[in-house]
Amino acid sequence: MAAGRKAGPPGPHDILASPGRAVRTHSLASPIVVLGLTACLAAAPAAQVRLADDTDRAAFRAWFVWLADAQFERPAPEITDCAALVRFAMREALRAHTPEWVRTVSLPFSPQFPDVKSAPRGGSAGLPLFQVGPAHAPRYAEFADARTIVSRNTISLGREAGRARPGDLLYFRQPGQRQPDHLMVVVGRSSFESEGADWVVYHTGPSETDRGEMRKARLSTLRLHPSPRWRPVVENPSFVGLFRLAALAS
């Protein structure tokens, strides 16, 4: 990673500086709302994307994690918040990674992972990646916001962040913010870092003063964040918990 681009953890806008760049945050809901939301998430319905077998799940996980991680190095223009990061990584992980795809998607390099064989077919509205309608009348779409991704397309793994596997999502929710829901993608060992096996990546989302940016930090750093509301620990009521995409939980 280039000097001056080392990431730091999130925090209230510009509360904490990392070398060369201010650290910004997304926001997160009151303990009462979080408790109610957690109960809802525990019974999340099955999502649209169901992969055929462990081989396909391994291929999807490898691509999803690598694509999310690569966005810190060279973000795609469409990634404007944390949900957009998840949508991009999920959609592109399910593509056929042909030479034409490599030319179309600007990436630092193209890894040699196998492709997912059981990817869903797209239509005029794109790929049916996420369940976006209620359980009694499900609808599927390529677009979903952060809360919909978590509430209808993941399973809850509790609030012990140490149980995370690459590809899992950390979900925070804080009160009084314009965009209260915030997701981070667990990378684990990064292809772009020489040390550490507990990296996470995320987009800060837009604020009133800027468009936000990609950030990257280690889970061990986040646990010691100077603002307790951003620590992924059970004592923090703003940390809703750890979630796994339904596609990886089949």
Beta strands, then each sheet from edge to edge (+ up, - down):
strand 1: 16-18
strand 2: 21-23
strand 3: 130-131
strand 4: 140-141
strand 5: 154-156
strand 6: 169-173
strand 7: 181-188
strand 8: 199-203
strand 9: 214-218
strand 10: 239-245
sheet 1: 1+ 2-
sheet 2: 3+ 4-
sheet 3: 5+ 10- 6+ 7- 8+ 9-
end
